[in-house]
């Protein structure tokens, strides 16, 4: 009986987590779409997001590693900003 209750709780928790994750992604992409569709478009938010992604990727690799250097060189925030505008 206790196993059935635990299994039911796990299933409910999994459903809740999926609903929260789905809602989060939907809200995120709604904001992204809204920012781009503004007149004029708000690219500042997208540039900050790009920079944040770059920083998080860089932190995954040791300082001085080839991969880290490539990320730092290739993901050029200033160039990305210029390309959007």
Contact map, one row per residue, 1 for C-alpha under 8 A:
1111100000000000000000000000000000000000000000000000000000000000000000000000000000000
1111110000000000000000000000000000000000000000000000000000000000000000000000000000000
1111111000000000000000000000000000000000000000000000000000000000000000000000000000000
1111111100000000000000000000000000000000000000000000000000000000000000000000000000000
1111111110000000000000000000000000000000000000000000000000000000000000000000000000000
0111111111000000000000000000000000000000000000000000000000000000000000000000000000000
0011111111100000000000000000000000000000000000000000000000000000000000000000000000000
0001111111110000000000000000000000000000000000000000000000000000000000000000000000000
0000111111111000000000000000000000000000000000000000000000000000000000000000000000000
0000011111111100000000000000000000000000000000000000000000000000000000000000000000000
0000001111111110000000000000000000000000000000000000000000000000000000000000000000000
0000000111111111000000000000000000000000000000000000000000000000000000000000000000000
0000000011111111100000000000000000000000000000000000000000000000000000000000000000000
0000000001111111110000000000000000000000000000000000000000000000000000000000000000000
0000000000111111111000000000000000000000000000000000000000000000000000000000000000000
0000000000011111111100000000000000000000000000000000000000000000000000000000000000000
0000000000001111111110000000000000000000000000000000000000000000000000000000000000000
0000000000000111111111000000000000000000000000000000000000000000000000000000000000000
0000000000000011111111100000000000000000000000000000000000000000000000000000000000000
0000000000000001111111110000000000000000000000000000000000000000000000000000000000000
0000000000000000111111111000000000000000000000000000000000000000000000000000000000000
0000000000000000011111111100000000000000000000000000000000000000000000000000000000000
0000000000000000001111111110000000000000000000000000000000000000000000000000000000000
0000000000000000000111111111000000000000000000000000000000000000000000000000000000000
0000000000000000000011111111100000000000000000000000000000000000000000000000000000000
0000000000000000000001111111110000000000000000000000000000000000000000000000000000000
0000000000000000000000111111111000000000000000000000000000000000000000000000000000000
0000000000000000000000011111111100000000000000000000000000000000000000000000000000000
0000000000000000000000001111111110000000000000000000000000000000000000000000000000000
0000000000000000000000000111111111000000000000000000000000000000000000000000000000000
0000000000000000000000000011111111100000000000000000000000000000000000000000000000000
0000000000000000000000000001111111110000000001000000000000000000000000000000000000000
0000000000000000000000000000111111111000000000000000000000000000000000000000000000000
0000000000000000000000000000011111111100000000000000000000000000000000000000000000000
0000000000000000000000000000001111111100111010000000000000000000000000000000000000000
0000000000000000000000000000000111111100111000000000000000000000000000000000000000000
0000000000000000000000000000000011111111100000000000000000000000000000000000000000000
0000000000000000000000000000000001111111110000000000000000000000000000000000000000000
0000000000000000000000000000000000001111110000000000000000000000000000000000000000000
0000000000000000000000000000000000001111110000000000000000000000000000000000000000000
0000000000000000000000000000000000111111111000000000000000000000000000000000000000000
0000000000000000000000000000000000110111111111000000000000000000000000000000000000000
0000000000000000000000000000000000110000111111100000000000000000000000000000000010011
0000000000000000000000000000000000000000011111110000000000000000000000000000000000000
0000000000000000000000000000000000100000011111111000000000000000000000000000000000000
0000000000000000000000000000000100000000011111111100000000000000000000000000000000000
0000000000000000000000000000000000000000001111111110000000000000000000000000100110000
0000000000000000000000000000000000000000000111111111000000000000000000000000000000000
0000000000000000000000000000000000000000000011111111100000000000000000000000000000000
0000000000000000000000000000000000000000000001111111110000000000000000000000100000000
0000000000000000000000000000000000000000000000111111111000000000000000000000100000000
0000000000000000000000000000000000000000000000011111111100000000000000000000000000000
0000000000000000000000000000000000000000000000001111111110000000000000000000000000000
0000000000000000000000000000000000000000000000000111111111000000000000110010000000000
0000000000000000000000000000000000000000000000000011111111100000000000000000000000000
0000000000000000000000000000000000000000000000000001111111110000000000000000000000000
0000000000000000000000000000000000000000000000000000111111111000000100100000000000000
0000000000000000000000000000000000000000000000000000011111111000000100110000000000000
0000000000000000000000000000000000000000000000000000001111111100000000000000000000000
0000000000000000000000000000000000000000000000000000000111111100000000000000000000000
0000000000000000000000000000000000000000000000000000000011111110101100000000000000000
0000000000000000000000000000000000000000000000000000000000111111100100000000000000000
0000000000000000000000000000000000000000000000000000000000001111100100000000000000000
0000000000000000000000000000000000000000000000000000000000000111110110000000000000000
0000000000000000000000000000000000000000000000000000000000001111111110000000000000000
0000000000000000000000000000000000000000000000000000000000000001111111000000000000000
0000000000000000000000000000000000000000000000000000000000001000111111100000000000000
0000000000000000000000000000000000000000000000000000000011001111111111110000000000000
0000000000000000000000000000000000000000000000000000000000000001111111111000000000000
0000000000000000000000000000000000000000000000000000000000000000011111111100000000000
0000000000000000000000000000000000000000000000000000010011000000001111111110000000000
0000000000000000000000000000000000000000000000000000010001000000000111111111000000000
0000000000000000000000000000000000000000000000000000000000000000000011111111000000000
0000000000000000000000000000000000000000000000000000000000000000000001111111000000000
0000000000000000000000000000000000000000000000000000010000000000000000111111100100000
0000000000000000000000000000000000000000000000000000000000000000000000011111111100000
0000000000000000000000000000000000000000000000100110000000000000000000000011111110000
0000000000000000000000000000000000000000000000000000000000000000000000000001111111000
0000000000000000000000000000000000000000000000000000000000000000000000000001111111100
0000000000000000000000000000000000000000000000100000000000000000000000000011111111110
0000000000000000000000000000000000000000001000100000000000000000000000000000111111111
0000000000000000000000000000000000000000000000000000000000000000000000000000011111111
0000000000000000000000000000000000000000000000000000000000000000000000000000001111111
0000000000000000000000000000000000000000001000000000000000000000000000000000000111111
0000000000000000000000000000000000000000001000000000000000000000000000000000000011111
